[in-house]
Every structure is written in C-alpha cells, then in structure tokens.
Amino acid sequence: MAATPELQPSGHLDEARKIVRKNMYWAMGIGAVPVPIVDLVGIAAFQVKAIKELSDLYGVTFYEHKVKNVIASLVSGFTAPYVAGFLFSSVVKFLPGLGTIMGYASVPVAAGAVTYAMGKVFVQHFEAGGTFLDLNPDKVREYFNSQLQEGAGMAEDASKGAKKTAAAS
C-alpha cells in the first residue's frame, strides 16, 4: 500500500469523500448501460465531473484539458491486461446474451474502481495544496493503484448490494 503524506485536513475532506462516492456510483450506473463504447464515454464524463466538483470545493481553477491528460496518463499506467479487459468488457456487449451479461457484470465495477481512485488522487493532491498545474501523474501512480484496489472492493460491495436489492424486489 502506498504511503499517504501527512495532511492537515482542510475541512473539506468529508464533502470531498461524498463527491467521490457519489460519482463512483454514477459511473457504475453508466457502466451498466448495455450500449458498447457509450458506457466508456459516460464513465469518462463522470470522472471529469467528479474532478470539477472537487476543484470547485477546494477553490482550485479547473482546466478540463489538464484533467483529461491526467486521466489518460493514470489510466495508461494500468497493466495492458487490465486496459484490454476493460475495453473487452465494453465491446463484448455487442454480443447478444452472454456478452451483455459479461459486460453488465464487469464494466460497472471497473468504472467505479477507476472513478474512485481518480477522485482520491485529486482529494489527496488538493488537500496538500496542489493545483492542476503541479500534479505529476507519475508521482501519484502508486497511490492511484492502491486506491484502485480499494475502489474495486467498494464497487464490488455496492454491486452485490444492488443485486440483492433487485432480487428482493
């Protein structure tokens, strides 16, 4: 697990955590959309939205192009099998029946995990007084990867809870 620098809480931490969780759930929901590629575009939109909300909370000037570059850089740091699996899970939705089920089962969890990790990276960075201009994706990659694992666990739990609720209805 990556070491987290000692931070003096800004007073925004609780609200920041709510923003991250809310957008994680929205990304999971859009990940369940049965239309291939549309889900990936929607997930990216919720990641940008989450970061915009965090920048507003912390009073940091938002630069959409910088955010997209950071997201791309962090995601490109995944291992090739993870990226291939994420894309495959979306594209497999083209296949009727089993493909739809496979995509429906895996894309929401991956979307939630990535959105959570992305949000946590920006919370940590903004809590430390950082801005979009001084965020170095290479320096936060280890923290991102640790938060990705945490986010995957949270997303899996949320997905299981949603399935139980749906089954009980």
C-alpha positions, -999 to 999 in steps of 0.1 A, spaced: 0 0 0 13 34 -9 23 58 19 0 88 22 17 120 31 6 136 64 -21 161 56 -37 188 77 -74 183 69 -88 214 52 -123 209 65 -134 198 30 -125 161 35 -160 148 44 -176 167 15 -148 155 -9 -154 119 1 -191 123 -6 -183 137 -40 -160 108 -48 -185 82 -37 -215 98 -55 -196 100 -88 -183 64 -83 -219 52 -81 -229 73 -111 -200 59 -131 -211 24 -121 -246 31 -132 -235 44 -166 -212 13 -168 -243 -8 -168 -256 8 -199 -259 -20 -224 -245 1 -253 -208 -5 -260 -185 24 -261 -213 48 -249 -206 34 -214 -169 43 -216 -177 79 -228 -202 83 -200 -178 69 -174 -151 94 -185 -177 122 -183 -184 113 -147 -147 112 -138 -143 147 -152 -174 158 -134 -161 145 -101 -128 163 -105 -146 195 -115 -167 192 -83 -136 186 -62 -118 216 -78 -148 238 -70 -149 225 -34 -112 233 -29 -112 266 -49 -88 253 -75 -91 266 -110 -104 239 -133 -86 231 -165 -106 204 -184 -77 197 -208 -53 191 -180 -78 168 -163 -82 147 -194 -45 145 -198 -41 134 -161 -68 108 -165 -53 95 -197 -18 93 -181 -30 75 -150 -52 50 -170 -23 44 -194 -3 33 -164 -25 3 -159 -11 -30 -170 -21 -39 -205 -43 -68 -195 -64 -45 -172 -69 -20 -200 -77 -47 -225 -101 -64 -201 -119 -31 -195 -123 -24 -232 -132 -60 -239 -159 -58 -212 -175 -28 -230 -171 -42 -265 -184 -77 -256 -218 -60 -250 -222 -62 -288 -228 -100 -284 -264 -108 -276 -270 -128 -244 -238 -139 -227 -218 -108 -240 -243 -85 -225 -243 -103 -192 -205 -104 -191 -203 -67 -198 -230 -58 -174 -212 -77 -146 -177 -63 -151 -179 -28 -165 -197 -12 -136 -172 -25 -110 -142 -13 -131 -159 21 -137 -165 25 -100 -129 15 -91 -113 38 -116 -136 68 -107 -130 62 -70 -92 61 -74 -91 91 -97 -112 111 -71 -90 100 -42 -58 111 -61 -73 146 -66 -85 148 -30 -51 140 -17 -35 165 -41 -59 193 -33 -56 186 4 -19 191 1 -25 225 -16 -19 213 -51 -34 226 -83 -39 211 -118 -7 229 -129 15 210 -105 0 175 -105 25 149 -117 8 117 -127 40 97 -124 43 107 -88 8 97 -78 6 65 -98 14 42 -68 -13 60 -47 -37 57 -76 -31 20 -79 -36 14 -42 -69 34 -43 -79 14 -74 -78 -17 -53 -98 -1 -25 -123 13 -50 -127 -22 -66 -136 -36 -33 -161 -8 -26 -176 -11 -61 -179 -49 -58 -197 -45 -25 -220 -19 -39 -227 -41 -69 -235 -71 -47 -258 -49 -26 -276 -36 -57 -281 -72 -70 -295 -83 -36 -319 -54 -35 -330 -61 -71 -335 -98 -63 -356 -90 -32 -379 -67 -52 
